Amino acid sequence: MPQGAKTLLRHAANRLTAIAARLNARARSGSAAIEFALVAPVFFVFLMGTIETGIIFLSNFVLQSATNDAARQIRTGQVALGGITQAAFRQTICNEISPLMACDSNLQIDVETVATFNQAAITNPITASNTLDPSLVNWQPGAVCSVVLVRAFYTYSVATPFLTPFLVNINSTQHLLTAAVAFRNEPYTTAVAGC
């Protein structure tokens, strides 16, 4: 074979190898896009579920903190001496949870006076029909040295699809957040020396 023909064949072989390499690279980039299209929906569902679980835990922490702060007003006598109503007490909790949760019918407050700490009956707030018990809206802040149980409930609507069965605990789309504080009211009047 003449020298020119060998060079021509080598050149053609190099061109074909380069074209095959480019086609192979394009084929690989296309497969990456297809693989991402298959994996992305599952990844994003789990990502959204993780974010929503974090929001649920944060919301529960905020609700507990707001309930503690509001209960302190009962414990120190600010509610009794200041004539704070149930609506005003509810608004105190609403003011603290409002950046994260809407203060609407999803928030329910229950304040009960009990004889002793041992007799504080913490009933299940979920009814047989798997909803929040609407009767848990008592307002009994008590007097000096009374034992008081303050509970706050918030029904959070779960938004993440496919993970809803793992995140809900009432109804079919809601998660019940709860906060509770039990305490003895302080002797906030001068007529009582101690409890």
C-alpha positions in Angstrom: 0.0 0.0 0.0 1.4 3.4 -0.9 2.5 5.8 1.8 -0.2 8.3 0.9 -3.0 5.7 1.2 -1.8 4.7 4.7 -1.8 8.3 5.8 -5.3 8.8 4.3 -6.6 5.7 6.1 -5.0 6.7 9.4 -6.5 10.1 9.1 -9.9 8.7 8.3 -9.6 6.3 11.2 -8.7 9.2 13.6 -11.7 11.1 12.3 -14.0 8.2 12.9 -12.6 7.6 16.4 -13.2 11.3 17.2 -16.7 11.2 15.9 -17.4 8.0 17.9 -16.0 9.6 21.0 -18.3 12.7 20.6 -21.3 10.5 20.0 -20.5 8.4 23.0 -20.1 11.6 25.1 -23.4 12.9 23.9 -25.0 9.5 24.7 -23.6 9.6 28.3 -24.9 13.2 28.8 -28.3 12.1 27.7 -28.3 9.2 30.0 -27.5 11.5 33.0 -30.5 13.6 32.1 -32.7 10.5 32.0 -31.4 9.2 35.3 -32.0 12.6 36.9 -35.5 12.7 35.6 -36.1 9.3 37.2 -34.5 10.1 40.5 -35.5 13.8 40.9 -39.2 13.3 41.9 -38.4 10.9 44.7 -35.5 13.1 45.9 -37.8 16.2 45.9 -40.6 14.4 47.8 -38.1 13.3 50.5 -36.6 16.8 50.6 -40.1 18.4 51.0 -40.9 15.7 53.7 -37.7 16.5 55.6 -38.4 20.3 55.4 -42.0 19.8 56.5 -41.0 17.5 59.4 -38.6 20.3 60.5 -41.4 22.8 60.3 -43.7 20.6 62.4 -41.0 20.2 65.1 -40.3 23.9 65.1 -44.0 24.7 65.3 -44.4 22.4 68.3 -41.5 24.1 70.0 -42.9 27.6 69.3 -46.3 26.5 70.6 -44.8 25.1 73.8 -42.8 28.2 74.4 -45.8 30.5 73.8 -47.9 28.3 76.2 -45.2 28.5 78.9 -45.0 32.3 78.6 -48.8 32.7 78.7 -49.2 30.3 81.6 -46.7 32.4 83.6 -49.3 35.2 83.5 -51.8 32.9 85.3 -49.2 31.6 87.7 -48.1 35.1 88.8 -51.6 36.4 89.2 -51.6 38.8 86.2 -54.6 37.1 84.8 -56.7 37.2 88.0 -55.6 40.7 89.1 -55.7 42.2 85.6 -59.0 40.7 84.7 -57.6 39.1 81.6 -60.3 37.2 79.6 -60.0 33.9 77.8 -59.9 35.8 74.5 -57.1 38.0 75.7 -55.2 35.0 77.0 -55.6 33.3 73.6 -54.3 36.4 71.9 -51.2 36.3 74.1 -50.4 32.9 72.7 -51.4 34.0 69.2 -48.9 36.9 69.3 -46.0 34.5 69.9 -47.0 31.8 67.3 -48.1 34.2 64.6 -44.8 34.3 62.6 -45.0 30.6 62.0 -48.6 29.5 62.5 -51.9 31.2 61.7 -53.9 32.2 64.7 -57.3 30.9 63.5 -59.7 28.1 64.4 -56.8 25.6 64.3 -55.6 26.9 67.7 -57.5 25.7 70.8 -56.7 26.6 74.4 -57.8 24.6 77.5 -57.2 26.0 81.0 -58.4 23.8 84.0 -58.1 24.0 87.7 -57.6 20.7 89.6 -57.4 19.9 93.3 -53.9 18.4 93.3 -51.2 17.5 90.8 -52.2 13.8 91.2 -55.7 14.6 90.1 -54.7 16.4 87.0 -56.5 14.2 84.4 -54.8 14.7 81.1 -57.5 13.3 78.8 -56.9 12.3 75.2 -57.6 15.4 73.0 -58.4 13.2 70.0 -62.0 11.9 69.8 -63.2 8.5 68.5 -63.9 10.2 65.1 -60.1 11.1 64.9 -60.6 14.9 65.3 -59.7 17.3 68.0 -62.2 17.3 71.0 -64.1 20.6 70.6 -65.0 20.5 74.4 -61.4 21.2 75.4 -61.9 25.0 75.6 -62.3 25.4 79.4 -61.3 28.7 81.2 -60.6 28.1 84.8 -57.4 30.0 85.7 -58.0 29.4 89.4 -57.2 31.5 92.5 -54.2 31.8 94.8 -52.4 28.5 95.3 -54.7 26.6 92.8 -53.2 23.8 90.7 -53.7 24.7 87.0 -53.3 22.7 83.8 -52.9 24.8 80.7 -53.0 23.0 77.3 -52.8 24.4 73.8 -53.6 22.4 70.7 -52.9 23.3 67.1 -54.1 21.4 64.0 -51.4 21.7 61.4 -52.3 20.8 57.8 -49.7 18.6 56.2 -48.9 19.5 52.6 -46.3 17.0 51.4 -47.9 14.5 49.1 -47.1 10.8 49.4 -45.6 11.3 52.9 -48.9 12.4 54.5 -49.6 8.9 56.0 -46.3 9.2 57.9 -46.8 12.8 59.1 -50.5 12.9 60.1 -51.9 11.9 63.5 -55.5 13.2 63.2 -57.9 13.3 60.3 -56.4 12.4 57.0 -54.3 15.5 56.4 -53.5 17.1 59.8 -50.9 16.8 62.5 -51.9 17.7 66.1 -49.4 19.8 67.9 -49.8 19.9 71.7 -48.3 21.9 74.5 -49.0 21.5 78.2 -48.0 23.3 81.4 -49.0 22.2 85.0 -48.2 24.5 87.9 -49.4 25.9 91.3 -50.4 29.5 91.3 -48.2 31.7 93.4 -49.5 33.5 96.5 -49.9 36.8 94.5 -52.0 38.6 97.1 -50.8 39.8 100.5 -53.6 37.9 102.3 -51.8 34.6 101.6 -48.4 34.0 103.0 -47.6 30.7 101.3 -49.2 27.7 99.7 
